[in-house]
Amino acid sequence: MDQLQQAIPVLAALNIEKTVNFYNEKPDFDKIGWTDDHYAVMGRYKIEIHFWKSNNKIHPEHPSCHMHVTGVGKRYTEMDQVGVVHPNGPLKTQPWGMREFAILDEDANMIKFGERIRLCS
């Protein structure tokens, strides 16, 4: 029986170099697995994000992904200090049992970071 092991978001970027710099400096995705003019692979701990080069602004306007983490409060403090928390995405406990917040990058990709605090009922 197959089991799902991992999800890796693949987000559009209008400028790969600028996107790599953003994620390296602000959300501190410090592991760069690959980067060229058309594609980038970045990571932090066990989280990995891929970016593909888009020439059309419509592609990165509304995508999002959710990453399960531990220590979401510490992660929120880090992201708040560098000014990337989504204006409508402060840290809060959701009715579905997640404590989460959202960030936006410069291409308007949204990433939610969440920590499960209880199972949904």
N, CA, C and O of each residue as an XYZ file, in Angstrom:
484
protein
N       0.841     -1.184      0.000
C       0.000      0.000      0.000
C       0.885      1.245      0.000
O       1.788      1.360      0.828
N       0.637      2.168     -0.912
C       1.377      3.424     -0.971
C       0.954      4.343      0.161
O      -0.209      4.368      0.562
N       1.918      5.093      0.667
C       1.629      6.112      1.671
C       2.220      7.425      1.205
O       3.345      7.476      0.708
N       1.462      8.469      1.368
C       1.978      9.795      1.031
C       3.048     10.168      2.045
O       2.830     10.051      3.252
N       4.186     10.610      1.569
C       5.307     10.902      2.442
C       5.616     12.389      2.584
O       6.058     12.833      3.644
N       5.386     13.159      1.520
C       5.831     14.548      1.556
C       5.098     15.341      0.486
O       4.748     14.805     -0.566
N       4.872     16.597      0.753
C       4.328     17.510     -0.255
C       5.334     18.637     -0.444
O       5.859     19.178      0.530
N       5.600     18.986     -1.689
C       6.534     20.071     -1.983
C       5.818     21.087     -2.861
O       5.469     20.776     -3.999
N       5.590     22.296     -2.355
C       4.964     23.306     -3.194
C       5.897     23.747     -4.314
O       7.107     23.867     -4.120
N       5.330     23.981     -5.466
C       6.065     24.513     -6.616
C       5.355     25.801     -6.997
O       4.251     25.769     -7.542
N       5.986     26.936     -6.712
C       5.370     28.244     -6.857
C       5.999     29.019     -8.009
O       7.174     28.839     -8.327
N       5.210     29.873     -8.621
C       5.697     30.714     -9.712
C       6.505     31.886     -9.161
O       6.198     32.421     -8.096
N       7.531     32.271     -9.893
C       8.358     33.426     -9.539
C       8.608     34.246    -10.804
O       8.942     33.693    -11.852
N       8.447     35.547    -10.702
C       8.697     36.411    -11.850
C      10.194     36.642    -12.060
O      10.632     36.920    -13.176
N      10.969     36.526    -10.995
C      12.416     36.719    -11.069
C      13.045     35.730    -10.086
O      12.973     35.933     -8.874
N      13.657     34.669    -10.594
C      14.196     33.608     -9.733
C      15.224     34.151     -8.745
O      15.169     33.820     -7.561
N      16.151     34.970     -9.206
C      17.191     35.489     -8.313
C      16.579     36.303     -7.166
O      16.977     36.145     -6.012
N      15.633     37.154     -7.476
C      14.975     37.974     -6.455
C      14.204     37.094     -5.466
O      14.227     37.346     -4.262
N      13.528     36.070     -5.972
C      12.770     35.154     -5.118
C      13.707     34.373     -4.206
O      13.428     34.234     -3.016
N      14.809     33.861     -4.739
C      15.787     33.132     -3.928
C      16.328     34.049     -2.829
O      16.444     33.624     -1.680
N      16.655     35.281     -3.156
C      17.152     36.229     -2.150
C      16.113     36.487     -1.070
O      16.453     36.533      0.113
N      14.845     36.658     -1.459
C      13.766     36.893     -0.490
C      13.680     35.729      0.488
O      13.716     35.935      1.701
N      13.568     34.510     -0.030
C      13.396     33.345      0.838
C      14.644     33.040      1.651
O      14.540     32.501      2.752
N      15.805     33.367      1.141
C      17.043     33.145      1.867
C      17.208     34.149      3.002
O      17.715     33.795      4.066
N      16.791     35.391      2.794
C      17.004     36.446      3.781
C      15.884     36.581      4.797
O      16.157     36.798      5.977
N      14.629     36.459      4.376
C      13.531     36.750      5.298
C      12.962     35.497      5.954
O      13.073     35.374      7.174
N      12.357     34.558      5.220
C      11.915     33.336      5.895
C      13.068     32.400      6.242
O      12.849     31.362      6.867
N      14.293     32.750      5.847
C      15.510     32.027      6.192
C      15.512     30.583      5.693
O      15.881     29.663      6.423
N      15.094     30.399      4.443
C      15.269     29.105      3.790
C      16.717     29.077      3.313
O      17.037     29.503      2.203
N      17.582     28.561      4.186
C      19.018     28.725      3.999
C      19.677     27.648      3.151
O      20.859     27.765      2.826
N      18.950     26.615      2.789
C      19.535     25.575      1.947
C      19.085     25.787      0.502
O      17.899     25.677      0.191
N      20.018     26.083     -0.356
C      19.711     26.254     -1.774
C      20.211     25.001     -2.481
O      21.414     24.786     -2.634
N      19.242     24.172     -2.912
C      19.587     22.909     -3.546
C      19.896     23.071     -5.021
O      20.667     22.305     -5.598
N      19.285     24.077     -5.622
C      19.495     24.326     -7.046
C      18.972     25.714     -7.355
O      17.955     26.142     -6.808
N      19.663     26.404     -8.221
C      19.127     27.657     -8.739
C      19.776     27.948    -10.089
O      20.986     27.812    -10.267
N      18.933     28.350    -11.025
C      19.394     28.872    -12.304
C      18.379     29.930    -12.720
O      17.579     30.365    -11.891
N      18.390     30.345    -13.945
C      17.471     31.412    -14.374
C      16.019     30.957    -14.471
O      15.123     31.792    -14.595
N      15.770     29.652    -14.419
C      14.426     29.133    -14.665
C      13.826     28.320    -13.523
O      12.622     28.067    -13.518
N      14.650     27.904    -12.549
C      14.137     27.031    -11.496
C      15.012     27.160    -10.259
O      16.220     27.379    -10.354
N      14.376     27.021     -9.084
C      15.126     27.052     -7.829
C      14.519     26.057     -6.851
O      13.306     25.847     -6.827
N      15.369     25.461     -6.059
C      14.964     24.547     -4.992
C      15.589     25.071     -3.713
O      16.807     25.230     -3.632
N      14.749     25.341     -2.702
C      15.223     25.886     -1.438
C      14.654     25.076     -0.294
O      13.623     24.420     -0.449
N      15.312     25.112      0.855
C      14.815     24.360      1.985
C      15.245     24.938      3.308
O      16.144     25.775      3.392
N      14.579     24.466      4.332
C      14.947     24.741      5.722
C      14.453     23.558      6.536
O      13.278     23.200      6.470
N      15.343     22.957      7.299
C      15.053     21.732      8.034
C      14.534     20.688      7.047
O      15.241     20.343      6.100
N      13.316     20.175      7.245
C      12.767     19.151      6.347
C      11.785     19.731      5.334
O      11.127     18.985      4.609
N      11.685     21.043      5.283
C      10.754     21.704      4.364
C      11.500     22.084      3.097
O      12.627     22.577      3.152
N      10.864     21.851      1.953
C      11.456     22.194      0.664
C      10.417     22.933     -0.174
O       9.243     22.563     -0.188
N      10.853     23.974     -0.865
C      10.001     24.736     -1.777
C      10.721     24.825     -3.114
O      11.932     25.036     -3.172
N       9.946     24.658     -4.197
C      10.497     24.829     -5.545
C       9.848     26.059     -6.173
O       8.694     26.373     -5.881
N      10.585     26.750     -7.028
C      10.074     27.917     -7.741
C      10.377     27.756     -9.217
O      11.477     27.351     -9.593
N       9.402     28.073    -10.052
C       9.614     28.038    -11.498
C       9.441     29.434    -12.052
O       8.630     30.216    -11.558
N      10.208     29.740    -13.080
C      10.195     31.067    -13.702
C       8.945     31.245    -14.542
O       8.666     30.443    -15.433
N       8.199     32.294    -14.258
C       7.016     32.648    -15.019
C       7.218     34.038    -15.602
O       7.735     34.933    -14.935
N       6.809     34.209    -16.841
C       6.849     35.536    -17.454
C       5.496     36.227    -17.400
O       5.342     37.345    -17.891
N       4.523     35.564    -16.809
C       3.162     36.091    -16.762
C       2.771     36.336    -15.310
O       2.730     35.400    -14.511
N       2.483     37.582    -14.965
C       2.159     37.952    -13.590
C       0.930     37.226    -13.045
O       0.777     37.109    -11.830
N       0.074     36.749    -13.903
C      -1.136     36.074    -13.427
C      -0.817     34.785    -12.669
O      -1.569     34.401    -11.773
N       0.279     34.115    -13.009
C       0.605     32.836    -12.360
C       0.876     32.960    -10.869
O       0.329     32.165    -10.105
N       1.681     33.902    -10.409
C       1.940     33.947     -8.967
C       0.951     34.796     -8.163
O       1.201     35.055     -6.986
N      -0.140     35.229     -8.748
C      -1.002     36.164     -8.024
C      -1.772     35.558     -6.852
O      -2.053     36.278     -5.894
N      -2.125     34.285     -6.879
C      -2.966     33.759     -5.806
C      -2.587     32.385     -5.251
O      -3.354     31.840     -4.458
N      -1.458     31.800     -5.618
C      -1.172     30.470     -5.073
C      -0.865     30.515     -3.585
O      -0.458     31.542     -3.041
N      -1.070     29.379     -2.948
C      -0.721     29.252     -1.543
C      -0.417     27.793     -1.239
O      -0.759     26.897     -2.011
N       0.216     27.578     -0.126
C       0.458     26.227      0.355
C       0.514     26.289      1.876
O       0.638     27.362      2.466
N       0.421     25.130      2.491
C       0.413     25.032      3.944
C       1.530     24.102      4.372
O       1.678     23.006      3.830
N       2.315     24.538      5.344
C       3.400     23.720      5.864
C       3.172     23.452      7.336
O       2.995     24.379      8.127
N       3.176     22.178      7.702
C       3.058     21.816      9.111
C       4.431     21.954      9.754
O       5.427     21.462      9.224
N       4.476     22.621     10.893
C       5.733     22.860     11.599
C       5.527     22.599     13.086
O       4.396     22.443     13.546
N       6.603     22.554     13.818
C       6.547     22.603     15.275
C       7.147     23.944     15.677
O       7.966     24.508     14.950
N       6.740     24.448     16.829
C       7.249     25.746     17.275
C       6.730     26.901     16.444
O       7.484     27.812     16.104
N       5.435     26.870     16.110
C       4.871     27.889     15.229
C       4.975     29.295     15.822
O       5.104     30.267     15.078
N       4.922     29.413     17.130
C       5.042     30.731     17.764
C       6.403     31.362     17.510
O       6.495     32.559     17.235
N       7.456     30.563     17.601
C       8.800     31.065     17.322
C       8.927     31.463     15.853
O       9.487     32.512     15.535
N       8.415     30.636     14.978
C       8.454     30.926     13.530
C       7.700     32.224     13.248
O       8.166     33.051     12.465
N       6.528     32.410     13.884
C       5.755     33.643     13.692
C       6.571     34.868     14.113
O       6.610     35.866     13.393
N       7.214     34.794     15.265
C       8.017     35.919     15.748
C       9.104     36.270     14.738
O       9.333     37.445     14.453
N       9.777     35.247     14.194
C      10.820     35.486     13.192
C      10.258     36.201     11.960
O      10.844     37.168     11.474
N       9.128     35.723     11.469
C       8.542     36.287     10.247
C       7.974     37.675     10.494
O       8.036     38.534      9.615
N       7.421     37.903     11.682
C       6.890     39.219     12.018
C       8.021     40.243     12.098
O       7.861     41.384     11.665
N       9.142     39.840     12.642
C      10.286     40.752     12.776
C      10.842     41.195     11.428
O      11.358     42.307     11.314
N      10.750     40.351     10.409
C      11.265     40.743      9.091
C      10.165     41.292      8.185
O      10.420     41.593      7.019
N       8.936     41.426      8.710
C       7.871     42.122      8.001
C       7.229     41.382      6.845
O       6.813     42.013      5.873
N       7.134     40.052      6.922
C       6.523     39.311      5.814
C       5.196     38.648      6.175
O       4.632     37.923      5.355
N       4.685     38.883      7.396
C       3.397     38.299      7.776
C       2.293     38.953      6.948
O       2.231     40.175      6.821
N       1.426     38.113      6.391
C       0.289     38.587      5.591
C      -0.564     39.513      6.458
O      -0.788     39.207      7.629
N      -1.048     40.639      5.915
C      -1.857     41.571      6.709
C      -3.087     40.912      7.344
O      -3.521     41.325      8.419
N      -3.643     39.907      6.696
C      -4.798     39.189      7.244
C      -4.408     37.824      7.790
O      -5.267     36.959      7.961
N      -3.118     37.618      8.068
C      -2.660     36.297      8.459
C      -1.887     36.220      9.752
O      -0.913     35.470      9.821
N      -2.279     36.978     10.815
C      -1.527     36.874     12.059
C      -1.723     35.504     12.716
O      -2.649     34.768     12.376
N      -0.856     35.184     13.641
C      -0.923     33.910     14.352
C      -2.240     33.807     15.117
O      -2.591     34.685     15.905
N      -2.954     32.719     14.868
C      -4.188     32.474     15.618
C      -4.516     30.987     15.585
O      -4.026     30.231     14.746
N      -5.360     30.603     16.529
C      -5.823     29.219     16.607
C      -7.082     29.088     15.776
O      -8.053     29.820     15.965
N      -7.048     28.139     14.851
C      -8.176     27.921     13.950
C      -9.105     26.851     14.519
O      -8.667     25.989     15.281
N     -10.397     26.903     14.148
C     -11.335     25.899     14.651
C     -11.004     24.472     14.221
O     -11.492     23.518     14.826
N     -10.184     24.316     13.187
C      -9.835     22.976     12.713
C      -8.611     22.401     13.432
O      -8.049     21.396     12.995
N      -8.198     23.039     14.532
C      -7.157     22.469     15.373
C      -5.738     22.858     15.027
O      -4.790     22.220     15.485
N      -5.575     23.904     14.220
C      -4.236     24.364     13.848
C      -3.996     25.750     14.440
O      -4.892     26.594     14.466
N      -2.786     25.963     14.910
C      -2.329     27.308     15.282
C      -1.455     27.721     14.117
O      -0.423     27.104     13.853
N      -1.877     28.783     13.408
C      -1.209     29.084     12.145
C      -1.154     30.573     11.851
O      -1.848     31.384     12.464
N      -0.296     30.902     10.883
C      -0.192     32.263     10.354
C       0.234     32.151      8.904
O       0.598     31.073      8.434
N       0.187     33.286      8.187
C       0.530     33.280      6.767
C       1.544     34.379      6.461
O       1.565     35.431      7.099
N       2.392     34.098      5.454
C       3.319     35.101      4.944
C       3.067     35.288      3.452
O       2.482     34.429      2.793
N       3.514     36.415      2.941
C       3.473     36.692      1.504
C       4.874     36.999      1.027
O       5.638     37.693      1.698
N       5.210     36.461     -0.169
C       6.477     36.866     -0.754
C       6.222     38.023     -1.717
O       5.091     38.497     -1.829
N       7.244     38.474     -2.400
C       7.130     39.656     -3.261
C       6.332     39.397     -4.539
O       5.974     40.345     -5.237
N       6.046     38.124     -4.861
C       5.203     37.780     -6.013
C       3.781     37.442     -5.589
O       2.990     36.985     -6.414
N       3.437     37.658     -4.311
C       2.116     37.406     -3.734
C       1.804     35.926     -3.553
O       0.634     35.559     -3.452
N       2.826     35.064     -3.509
C       2.617     33.678     -3.101
C       2.406     33.686     -1.592
O       3.145     34.350     -0.865
N       1.404     32.955     -1.121
C       1.137     32.886      0.306
C       1.538     31.511      0.827
O       1.217     30.488      0.221
N       2.233     31.499      1.940
C       2.563     30.247      2.617
C       2.022     30.342      4.038
O       2.294     31.298      4.764
N       1.251     29.327      4.417
C       0.766     29.235      5.788
C       1.644     28.247      6.537
O       1.965     27.171      6.033
N       2.026     28.630      7.743
C       2.764     27.756      8.639
C       1.812     27.403      9.774
O       1.215     28.291     10.382
N       1.668     26.116     10.062
C       0.729     25.717     11.100
C       1.242     24.576     11.940
O       1.994     23.721     11.473
N       0.817     24.580     13.202
C       1.152     23.509     14.129
C      -0.155     22.933     14.649
O      -1.008     23.660     15.158
N      -0.305     21.615     14.517
C      -1.519     20.968     15.006
C      -1.509     21.006     16.529
O      -0.558     20.557     17.168
N      -2.587     21.550     17.100
C      -2.677     21.607     18.564
C      -3.744     20.653     19.094
O      -3.773     20.334     20.283
N      -4.621     20.202     18.196
C      -5.618     19.189     18.561
C      -6.184     18.614     17.285
O      -6.125     19.231     16.222
N      -6.729     17.428     17.408
C      -7.368     16.807     16.259
C      -8.734     17.421     16.028
O      -9.399     17.844     16.973
N      -9.148     17.470     14.789
C     -10.487     17.967     14.477
C     -11.505     16.994     15.034
O     -11.279     15.785     15.070
N     -12.633     17.542     15.469
C     -13.683     16.656     15.999
C     -14.831     16.538     15.025
O     -15.803     15.835     15.300
